């Protein structure tokens, strides 16, 4: 089915001028950006967005990394966009990521892993709403 998913190009990738290369991977694999913006997340935004990880030992480091410098947030649309995006990204830990995936090619570590993507339809809806209003999504 045609789906929408939420994506972040994380600070480590934006700093290394990889925005274009990462968006090319999405487009080459059937995902079209239907909304995008470059933002510098506030601490409150990062803590809210990652609230599900609040009790994890890496939470503080995760928030610090996400607010260190700007990110690109996007809504990606395509057939099975949620699962497809996860395939294109590769495993969370780049050490486990398959050849040809974004994280295999670009990620530095499990924390600085270049991209975030929604893991399920419900989280995709919530994450899209967290950063975008309906009128910012342009099909
Ligand atoms: P992301 O998809 O953005 O969701 C949570 C993030 O926490 C994850 O990608 C990783 O970048 C980060 N993280 C840092 N350490 C860990 C860890 N040990 N296990 C899982 N995620 C981690």
Backbone and ligand atoms as CSV (ligand in chain L), in Angstrom:
chain,resi,resn,atom,element,x,y,z
A,1,UNK,N,N,0.845,-1.208,0.000
A,1,UNK,CA,C,0.000,0.000,0.000
A,1,UNK,C,C,0.871,1.245,0.000
A,2,UNK,N,N,0.322,2.327,-0.528
A,2,UNK,CA,C,1.027,3.607,-0.497
A,2,UNK,C,C,1.038,4.114,0.935
A,3,UNK,N,N,2.215,4.385,1.442
A,3,UNK,CA,C,2.374,4.812,2.841
A,3,UNK,C,C,3.234,6.063,2.917
A,4,UNK,N,N,3.174,6.661,4.112
A,4,UNK,CA,C,4.093,7.749,4.438
A,4,UNK,C,C,4.871,7.376,5.683
A,5,UNK,N,N,6.139,7.759,5.696
A,5,UNK,CA,C,6.962,7.533,6.872
A,5,UNK,C,C,7.725,8.803,7.192
A,6,UNK,N,N,8.271,8.849,8.399
A,6,UNK,CA,C,8.999,10.022,8.851
A,6,UNK,C,C,10.489,9.714,8.890
A,7,UNK,N,N,11.296,10.660,8.439
A,7,UNK,CA,C,12.753,10.474,8.355
A,7,UNK,C,C,13.492,11.673,8.931
A,8,UNK,N,N,14.591,11.404,9.610
A,8,UNK,CA,C,15.520,12.475,10.016
A,8,UNK,C,C,16.892,12.158,9.427
A,9,UNK,N,N,17.480,13.139,8.743
A,9,UNK,CA,C,18.903,13.078,8.415
A,9,UNK,C,C,19.612,13.753,9.591
A,10,UNK,N,N,20.355,12.943,10.344
A,10,UNK,CA,C,20.853,13.362,11.649
A,10,UNK,C,C,22.063,14.302,11.537
A,11,UNK,N,N,22.404,14.970,12.671
A,11,UNK,CA,C,23.496,15.954,12.655
A,11,UNK,C,C,24.808,15.415,12.075
A,12,UNK,N,N,25.168,14.182,12.397
A,12,UNK,CA,C,26.465,13.679,11.908
A,12,UNK,C,C,26.516,13.682,10.387
A,13,UNK,N,N,25.388,13.392,9.732
A,13,UNK,CA,C,25.328,13.333,8.265
A,13,UNK,C,C,25.232,14.733,7.655
A,14,UNK,N,N,24.430,15.602,8.273
A,14,UNK,CA,C,24.306,16.975,7.763
A,14,UNK,C,C,25.659,17.679,7.838
A,15,UNK,N,N,26.373,17.497,8.943
A,15,UNK,CA,C,27.702,18.118,9.121
A,15,UNK,C,C,28.685,17.664,8.056
A,16,UNK,N,N,28.545,16.411,7.591
A,16,UNK,CA,C,29.483,15.873,6.589
A,16,UNK,C,C,28.982,16.055,5.161
A,17,UNK,N,N,27.978,16.943,4.998
A,17,UNK,CA,C,27.479,17.300,3.654
A,17,UNK,C,C,26.922,16.097,2.895
A,18,UNK,N,N,26.162,15.261,3.619
A,18,UNK,CA,C,25.613,14.048,3.010
A,18,UNK,C,C,24.110,14.142,2.725
A,19,UNK,N,N,23.507,15.330,2.874
A,19,UNK,CA,C,22.056,15.454,2.650
A,19,UNK,C,C,21.689,14.945,1.255
A,20,UNK,N,N,22.383,15.429,0.243
A,20,UNK,CA,C,22.049,15.066,-1.136
A,20,UNK,C,C,22.217,13.578,-1.404
A,21,UNK,N,N,23.312,13.020,-0.928
A,21,UNK,CA,C,23.561,11.591,-1.158
A,21,UNK,C,C,22.509,10.727,-0.482
A,22,UNK,N,N,22.058,11.144,0.698
A,22,UNK,CA,C,21.052,10.361,1.421
A,22,UNK,C,C,19.693,10.488,0.741
A,23,UNK,N,N,19.307,11.694,0.339
A,23,UNK,CA,C,18.030,11.853,-0.369
A,23,UNK,C,C,18.068,11.087,-1.690
A,24,UNK,N,N,19.213,11.041,-2.359
A,24,UNK,CA,C,19.338,10.257,-3.601
A,24,UNK,C,C,19.024,8.788,-3.344
A,25,UNK,N,N,19.505,8.253,-2.241
A,25,UNK,CA,C,19.205,6.846,-1.894
A,25,UNK,C,C,17.697,6.631,-1.767
A,26,UNK,N,N,17.017,7.554,-1.086
A,26,UNK,CA,C,15.558,7.423,-0.950
A,26,UNK,C,C,14.902,7.446,-2.327
A,27,UNK,N,N,15.250,8.449,-3.141
A,27,UNK,CA,C,14.598,8.605,-4.448
A,27,UNK,C,C,14.894,7.426,-5.375
A,28,UNK,N,N,16.119,6.942,-5.339
A,28,UNK,CA,C,16.490,5.805,-6.195
A,28,UNK,C,C,15.750,4.529,-5.795
A,29,UNK,N,N,15.274,4.487,-4.553
A,29,UNK,CA,C,14.602,3.291,-4.042
A,29,UNK,C,C,13.103,3.489,-3.854
A,30,UNK,N,N,12.529,4.435,-4.553
A,30,UNK,CA,C,11.077,4.557,-4.619
A,30,UNK,C,C,10.420,5.371,-3.527
A,31,UNK,N,N,11.199,6.132,-2.766
A,31,UNK,CA,C,10.611,7.002,-1.741
A,31,UNK,C,C,10.759,8.463,-2.164
A,32,UNK,N,N,9.614,9.174,-2.220
A,32,UNK,CA,C,9.623,10.584,-2.628
A,32,UNK,C,C,9.408,11.462,-1.405
A,33,UNK,N,N,10.249,12.492,-1.220
A,33,UNK,CA,C,9.962,13.454,-0.156
A,33,UNK,C,C,8.701,14.252,-0.505
A,34,UNK,N,N,7.726,14.242,0.406
A,34,UNK,CA,C,6.504,15.035,0.208
A,34,UNK,C,C,6.450,16.198,1.200
A,35,UNK,N,N,7.432,16.256,2.093
A,35,UNK,CA,C,7.619,17.399,2.993
A,35,UNK,C,C,9.053,17.353,3.465
A,36,UNK,N,N,9.684,18.518,3.591
A,36,UNK,CA,C,11.043,18.553,4.145
A,36,UNK,C,C,11.370,19.919,4.711
A,37,UNK,N,N,12.172,19.909,5.792
A,37,UNK,CA,C,12.739,21.158,6.299
A,37,UNK,C,C,14.006,20.888,7.089
A,38,UNK,N,N,14.870,21.912,7.086
A,38,UNK,CA,C,16.081,21.854,7.904
A,38,UNK,C,C,15.791,22.630,9.184
A,39,UNK,N,N,16.041,21.989,10.311
A,39,UNK,CA,C,15.756,22.607,11.607
A,39,UNK,C,C,16.911,22.323,12.570
A,40,UNK,N,N,17.021,23.189,13.574
A,40,UNK,CA,C,17.935,22.893,14.680
A,40,UNK,C,C,17.046,22.552,15.873
A,41,UNK,N,N,16.969,21.273,16.222
A,41,UNK,CA,C,16.056,20.824,17.280
A,41,UNK,C,C,16.407,21.456,18.616
A,42,UNK,N,N,15.374,21.833,19.360
A,42,UNK,CA,C,15.585,22.255,20.744
A,42,UNK,C,C,15.724,21.001,21.615
A,43,UNK,N,N,16.262,21.193,22.806
A,43,UNK,CA,C,16.351,20.088,23.756
A,43,UNK,C,C,14.955,19.514,24.046
A,44,UNK,N,N,13.955,20.395,24.188
A,44,UNK,CA,C,12.588,19.959,24.489
A,44,UNK,C,C,12.042,19.094,23.349
A,45,UNK,N,N,12.292,19.502,22.118
A,45,UNK,CA,C,11.846,18.702,20.961
A,45,UNK,C,C,12.517,17.330,20.958
A,46,UNK,N,N,13.823,17.313,21.152
A,46,UNK,CA,C,14.557,16.037,21.094
A,46,UNK,C,C,14.110,15.110,22.220
A,47,UNK,N,N,13.935,15.662,23.420
A,47,UNK,CA,C,13.488,14.837,24.550
A,47,UNK,C,C,12.069,14.323,24.327
A,48,UNK,N,N,11.231,15.151,23.740
A,48,UNK,CA,C,9.845,14.747,23.460
A,48,UNK,C,C,9.795,13.696,22.361
A,49,UNK,N,N,10.550,13.924,21.311
A,49,UNK,CA,C,10.544,13.002,20.181
A,49,UNK,C,C,11.022,11.616,20.595
A,50,UNK,N,N,12.052,11.572,21.444
A,50,UNK,CA,C,12.647,10.301,21.862
A,50,UNK,C,C,12.178,9.873,23.255
A,51,UNK,N,N,11.024,10.363,23.705
A,51,UNK,CA,C,10.529,10.077,25.061
A,51,UNK,C,C,10.470,8.579,25.358
A,52,UNK,N,N,10.176,7.771,24.334
A,52,UNK,CA,C,10.094,6.312,24.517
A,52,UNK,C,C,11.431,5.720,24.990
A,53,UNK,N,N,12.541,6.439,24.745
A,53,UNK,CA,C,13.874,5.948,25.142
A,53,UNK,C,C,14.384,6.580,26.442
A,54,UNK,N,N,13.482,7.302,27.163
A,54,UNK,CA,C,13.874,8.112,28.326
A,54,UNK,C,C,14.675,7.342,29.375
A,55,UNK,N,N,14.312,6.078,29.581
A,55,UNK,CA,C,14.966,5.288,30.639
A,55,UNK,C,C,16.218,4.546,30.149
A,56,UNK,N,N,16.536,4.691,28.878
A,56,UNK,CA,C,17.682,3.954,28.328
A,56,UNK,C,C,18.992,4.655,28.702
A,57,UNK,N,N,20.051,3.871,28.868
A,57,UNK,CA,C,21.331,4.467,29.274
A,57,UNK,C,C,21.890,5.465,28.259
A,58,UNK,N,N,21.478,5.322,26.988
A,58,UNK,CA,C,22.029,6.208,25.959
A,58,UNK,C,C,21.190,7.462,25.729
A,59,UNK,N,N,20.119,7.669,26.546
A,59,UNK,CA,C,19.182,8.769,26.274
A,59,UNK,C,C,19.861,10.139,26.270
A,60,UNK,N,N,20.669,10.424,27.299
A,60,UNK,CA,C,21.303,11.750,27.398
A,60,UNK,C,C,22.210,12.007,26.199
A,61,UNK,N,N,23.006,11.001,25.850
A,61,UNK,CA,C,23.918,11.137,24.710
A,61,UNK,C,C,23.126,11.309,23.405
A,62,UNK,N,N,22.041,10.555,23.278
A,62,UNK,CA,C,21.192,10.651,22.090
A,62,UNK,C,C,20.663,12.076,21.932
A,63,UNK,N,N,20.124,12.639,23.010
A,63,UNK,CA,C,19.578,14.001,22.949
A,63,UNK,C,C,20.684,15.000,22.616
A,64,UNK,N,N,21.840,14.883,23.269
A,64,UNK,CA,C,22.955,15.806,23.001
A,64,UNK,C,C,23.358,15.743,21.530
A,65,UNK,N,N,23.422,14.542,20.982
A,65,UNK,CA,C,23.824,14.400,19.578
A,65,UNK,C,C,22.780,15.012,18.647
A,66,UNK,N,N,21.498,14.851,18.977
A,66,UNK,CA,C,20.435,15.333,18.088
A,66,UNK,C,C,20.300,16.853,18.094
A,67,UNK,N,N,20.772,17.502,19.182
A,67,UNK,CA,C,20.646,18.968,19.248
A,67,UNK,C,C,21.981,19.670,18.977
A,68,UNK,N,N,23.024,18.913,18.694
A,68,UNK,CA,C,24.356,19.495,18.519
A,68,UNK,C,C,24.430,20.415,17.300
A,69,UNK,N,N,23.680,20.106,16.263
A,69,UNK,CA,C,23.690,20.907,15.026
A,69,UNK,C,C,22.440,20.523,14.215
A,70,UNK,N,N,22.168,21.237,13.113
A,70,UNK,CA,C,20.894,21.028,12.413
A,70,UNK,C,C,20.691,19.623,11.835
A,71,UNK,N,N,19.430,19.325,11.610
A,71,UNK,CA,C,18.995,18.071,10.986
A,71,UNK,C,C,18.063,18.407,9.823
A,72,UNK,N,N,17.766,17.421,8.984
A,72,UNK,CA,C,16.725,17.551,7.963
A,72,UNK,C,C,15.626,16.554,8.297
A,73,UNK,N,N,14.413,17.081,8.510
A,73,UNK,CA,C,13.264,16.199,8.754
A,73,UNK,C,C,12.441,16.125,7.468
A,74,UNK,N,N,11.943,14.907,7.175
A,74,UNK,CA,C,11.190,14.708,5.942
A,74,UNK,C,C,10.025,13.749,6.172
A,75,UNK,N,N,9.011,13.901,5.325
A,75,UNK,CA,C,8.002,12.865,5.155
A,75,UNK,C,C,8.286,12.212,3.807
A,76,UNK,N,N,8.449,10.893,3.816
A,76,UNK,CA,C,8.733,10.132,2.598
A,76,UNK,C,C,7.511,9.311,2.247
A,77,UNK,N,N,7.151,9.302,0.952
A,77,UNK,CA,C,5.977,8.574,0.486
A,77,UNK,C,C,6.375,7.537,-0.549
A,78,UNK,N,N,5.737,6.382,-0.469
A,78,UNK,CA,C,5.978,5.341,-1.469
A,78,UNK,C,C,5.286,4.054,-1.073
A,79,UNK,N,N,5.378,3.043,-1.939
A,79,UNK,CA,C,4.829,1.715,-1.647
A,79,UNK,C,C,5.551,1.147,-0.427
A,80,UNK,N,N,4.798,0.727,0.571
A,80,UNK,CA,C,5.387,0.155,1.796
A,80,UNK,C,C,6.514,1.025,2.356
A,81,UNK,N,N,6.267,2.321,2.405
A,81,UNK,CA,C,7.333,3.284,2.725
A,81,UNK,C,C,8.002,3.010,4.067
A,82,UNK,N,N,7.256,2.527,5.046
A,82,UNK,CA,C,7.838,2.353,6.386
A,82,UNK,C,C,8.899,1.251,6.366
A,83,UNK,N,N,8.523,0.082,5.840
A,83,UNK,CA,C,9.469,-1.037,5.762
A,83,UNK,C,C,10.583,-0.738,4.760
A,84,UNK,N,N,10.215,-0.146,3.636
A,84,UNK,CA,C,11.227,0.142,2.617
A,84,UNK,C,C,12.290,1.101,3.163
A,85,UNK,N,N,11.846,2.128,3.900
A,85,UNK,CA,C,12.818,3.067,4.468
A,85,UNK,C,C,13.770,2.344,5.409
A,86,UNK,N,N,13.239,1.404,6.196
A,86,UNK,CA,C,14.104,0.668,7.126
A,86,UNK,C,C,15.130,-0.184,6.381
A,87,UNK,N,N,14.708,-0.728,5.232
A,87,UNK,CA,C,15.662,-1.477,4.400
A,87,UNK,C,C,16.752,-0.563,3.844
A,88,UNK,N,N,16.337,0.596,3.365
A,88,UNK,CA,C,17.306,1.525,2.767
A,88,UNK,C,C,18.289,2.024,3.824
A,89,UNK,N,N,17.787,2.230,5.058
A,89,UNK,CA,C,18.655,2.718,6.143
A,89,UNK,C,C,19.652,1.652,6.579
A,90,UNK,N,N,19.214,0.406,6.688
A,90,UNK,CA,C,20.046,-0.654,7.255
A,90,UNK,C,C,19.918,-0.703,8.767
A,91,UNK,N,N,20.610,-1.660,9.380
A,91,UNK,CA,C,20.498,-1.881,10.822
A,91,UNK,C,C,20.930,-0.651,11.623
A,92,UNK,N,N,20.298,-0.487,12.809
A,92,UNK,CA,C,20.599,0.659,13.683
A,92,UNK,C,C,22.096,0.798,13.934
A,93,UNK,N,N,22.733,-0.331,14.237
A,93,UNK,CA,C,24.186,-0.339,14.435
A,93,UNK,C,C,24.859,-0.569,13.078
A,94,UNK,N,N,25.610,0.411,12.591
A,94,UNK,CA,C,26.212,0.270,11.252
A,94,UNK,C,C,27.086,-0.976,11.111
A,95,UNK,N,N,27.597,-1.493,12.224
A,95,UNK,CA,C,28.397,-2.725,12.177
A,95,UNK,C,C,27.562,-3.896,11.667
A,96,UNK,N,N,26.237,-3.816,11.842
A,96,UNK,CA,C,25.337,-4.887,11.399
A,96,UNK,C,C,24.582,-4.551,10.111
A,97,UNK,N,N,24.879,-3.422,9.506
A,97,UNK,CA,C,24.109,-2.965,8.334
A,97,UNK,C,C,24.597,-3.645,7.058
A,98,UNK,N,N,23.616,-3.967,6.176
A,98,UNK,CA,C,23.943,-4.622,4.902
A,98,UNK,C,C,24.623,-3.645,3.940
A,99,UNK,N,N,25.414,-4.220,3.022
A,99,UNK,CA,C,26.021,-3.482,1.909
A,99,UNK,C,C,24.962,-2.659,1.192
A,100,UNK,N,N,25.333,-1.445,0.827
A,100,UNK,CA,C,24.439,-0.612,0.024
A,100,UNK,C,C,23.453,0.206,0.828
A,101,UNK,N,N,23.352,-0.053,2.130
A,101,UNK,CA,C,22.432,0.735,2.957
A,101,UNK,C,C,23.091,2.053,3.368
A,102,UNK,N,N,22.240,2.996,3.760
A,102,UNK,CA,C,22.744,4.311,4.181
A,102,UNK,C,C,23.688,4.173,5.374
A,103,UNK,N,N,23.276,3.360,6.349
A,103,UNK,CA,C,24.102,3.274,7.549
A,103,UNK,C,C,25.417,2.554,7.291
A,104,UNK,N,N,25.409,1.547,6.412
A,104,UNK,CA,C,26.662,0.876,6.046
A,104,UNK,C,C,27.614,1.879,5.403
A,105,UNK,N,N,27.056,2.693,4.513
A,105,UNK,CA,C,27.906,3.600,3.747
A,105,UNK,C,C,28.363,4.814,4.545
A,106,UNK,N,N,27.475,5.343,5.410
A,106,UNK,CA,C,27.742,6.665,5.974
A,106,UNK,C,C,27.826,6.718,7.497
A,107,UNK,N,N,27.198,5.798,8.232
A,107,UNK,CA,C,27.113,5.949,9.686
A,107,UNK,C,C,28.469,5.769,10.348
A,108,UNK,N,N,28.650,6.463,11.473
A,108,UNK,CA,C,29.920,6.431,12.209
A,108,UNK,C,C,29.872,5.459,13.375
A,109,UNK,N,N,28.690,5.321,13.968
A,109,UNK,CA,C,28.525,4.503,15.180
A,109,UNK,C,C,27.026,4.334,15.419
A,110,UNK,N,N,26.655,3.544,16.438
A,110,UNK,CA,C,25.231,3.340,16.717
A,110,UNK,C,C,24.549,4.655,17.103
A,111,UNK,N,N,25.265,5.535,17.752
A,111,UNK,CA,C,24.700,6.846,18.109
A,111,UNK,C,C,24.676,7.780,16.911
A,112,UNK,N,N,25.813,7.911,16.251
A,112,UNK,CA,C,25.900,8.765,15.057
A,112,UNK,C,C,25.651,7.891,13.837
A,113,UNK,N,N,24.364,7.514,13.673
A,113,UNK,CA,C,24.021,6.557,12.623
A,113,UNK,C,C,23.259,7.188,11.455
A,114,UNK,N,N,23.440,8.496,11.292
A,114,UNK,CA,C,23.126,9.255,10.070
A,114,UNK,C,C,21.645,9.465,9.766
A,115,UNK,N,N,20.784,8.497,10.095
A,115,UNK,CA,C,19.360,8.640,9.794
A,115,UNK,C,C,18.504,8.006,10.885
A,116,UNK,N,N,17.293,8.554,11.014
A,116,UNK,CA,C,16.239,7.922,11.808
A,116,UNK,C,C,15.074,7.657,10.876
A,117,UNK,N,N,14.347,6.571,11.107
A,117,UNK,CA,C,13.122,6.311,10.357
A,117,UNK,C,C,12.096,5.650,11.247
A,118,UNK,N,N,10.819,5.952,11.013
A,118,UNK,CA,C,9.736,5.371,11.812
A,118,UNK,C,C,9.765,3.851,11.720
A,119,UNK,N,N,9.369,3.192,12.818
A,119,UNK,CA,C,9.432,1.724,12.841
A,119,UNK,C,C,8.089,1.035,12.610
A,120,UNK,N,N,6.988,1.790,12.583
A,120,UNK,CA,C,5.664,1.174,12.424
A,120,UNK,C,C,4.655,2.252,12.018
A,121,UNK,N,N,3.490,1.838,11.478
A,121,UNK,CA,C,2.505,2.818,11.011
A,121,UNK,C,C,2.074,3.830,12.087
A,122,UNK,N,N,1.854,3.338,13.305
A,122,UNK,CA,C,1.399,4.231,14.374
A,122,UNK,C,C,2.476,5.263,14.725
A,123,UNK,N,N,3.740,4.810,14.843
A,123,UNK,CA,C,4.816,5.768,15.147
A,123,UNK,C,C,5.044,6.715,13.970
A,124,UNK,N,N,4.877,6.236,12.735
A,124,UNK,CA,C,5.023,7.112,11.570
A,124,UNK,C,C,4.035,8.274,11.661
A,125,UNK,N,N,2.765,7.942,11.949
A,125,UNK,CA,C,1.752,9.002,12.093
A,125,UNK,C,C,2.123,9.989,13.189
A,126,UNK,N,N,2.530,9.464,14.334
A,126,UNK,CA,C,2.878,10.340,15.469
A,126,UNK,C,C,4.094,11.204,15.155
A,127,UNK,N,N,5.100,10.593,14.552
A,127,UNK,CA,C,6.342,11.330,14.282
A,127,UNK,C,C,6.130,12.395,13.217
A,128,UNK,N,N,5.331,12.095,12.186
A,128,UNK,CA,C,5.012,13.102,11.166
A,128,UNK,C,C,4.319,14.289,11.831
A,129,UNK,N,N,3.347,13.998,12.706
A,129,UNK,CA,C,2.595,15.072,13.380
A,129,UNK,C,C,3.465,15.889,14.324
A,130,UNK,N,N,4.507,15.237,14.864
A,130,UNK,CA,C,5.403,15.925,15.796
A,130,UNK,C,C,6.121,17.089,15.102
A,131,UNK,N,N,6.432,16.942,13.817
A,131,UNK,CA,C,7.242,17.953,13.120
A,131,UNK,C,C,6.526,18.680,11.986
A,132,UNK,N,N,5.418,18.153,11.497
A,132,UNK,CA,C,4.774,18.773,10.333
A,132,UNK,C,C,3.284,19.007,10.561
A,133,UNK,N,N,2.798,20.143,10.042
A,133,UNK,CA,C,1.361,20.371,9.961
A,133,UNK,C,C,0.876,19.813,8.621
A,134,UNK,N,N,-0.421,19.556,8.509
A,134,UNK,CA,C,-0.980,18.973,7.281
A,134,UNK,C,C,-0.636,19.812,6.045
A,135,UNK,N,N,-0.656,21.130,6.173
A,135,UNK,CA,C,-0.435,21.980,5.001
A,135,UNK,C,C,1.044,22.044,4.584
A,136,UNK,N,N,1.928,21.483,5.373
A,136,UNK,CA,C,3.345,21.412,4.981
A,136,UNK,C,C,3.632,20.162,4.164
A,137,UNK,N,N,2.664,19.262,4.054
A,137,UNK,CA,C,2.836,18.017,3.291
A,137,UNK,C,C,2.146,18.229,1.945
A,138,UNK,N,N,2.950,18.116,0.871
A,138,UNK,CA,C,2.476,18.592,-0.424
A,138,UNK,C,C,2.396,17.482,-1.475
A,139,UNK,N,N,2.203,16.263,-1.032
A,139,UNK,CA,C,1.989,15.162,-1.964
A,139,UNK,C,C,3.179,14.948,-2.846
L,1,LIG,P1,P,17.053,6.036,16.097
L,1,LIG,O1,O,16.377,5.293,15.012
L,1,LIG,O2,O,17.153,7.521,15.908
L,1,LIG,O3,O,16.307,5.755,17.492
L,1,LIG,C1,C,16.967,5.839,18.733
L,1,LIG,C2,C,18.429,6.073,18.597
L,1,LIG,O4,O,19.217,5.845,19.743
L,1,LIG,C3,C,18.999,5.113,17.574
L,1,LIG,O5,O,18.540,5.462,16.275
L,1,LIG,C4,C,20.493,5.265,17.833
L,1,LIG,O6,O,21.086,6.290,17.047
L,1,LIG,C5,C,20.559,5.726,19.283
L,1,LIG,N1,N,21.303,4.789,20.101
L,1,LIG,C6,C,22.427,5.061,20.788
L,1,LIG,N2,N,22.872,3.987,21.439
L,1,LIG,C7,C,22.007,2.974,21.178
L,1,LIG,C8,C,21.942,1.608,21.552
L,1,LIG,N3,N,22.844,1.043,22.354
L,1,LIG,N4,N,20.906,0.886,21.072
L,1,LIG,C9,C,19.976,1.430,20.282
L,1,LIG,N5,N,19.987,2.737,19.889
L,1,LIG,C10,C,20.999,3.491,20.324
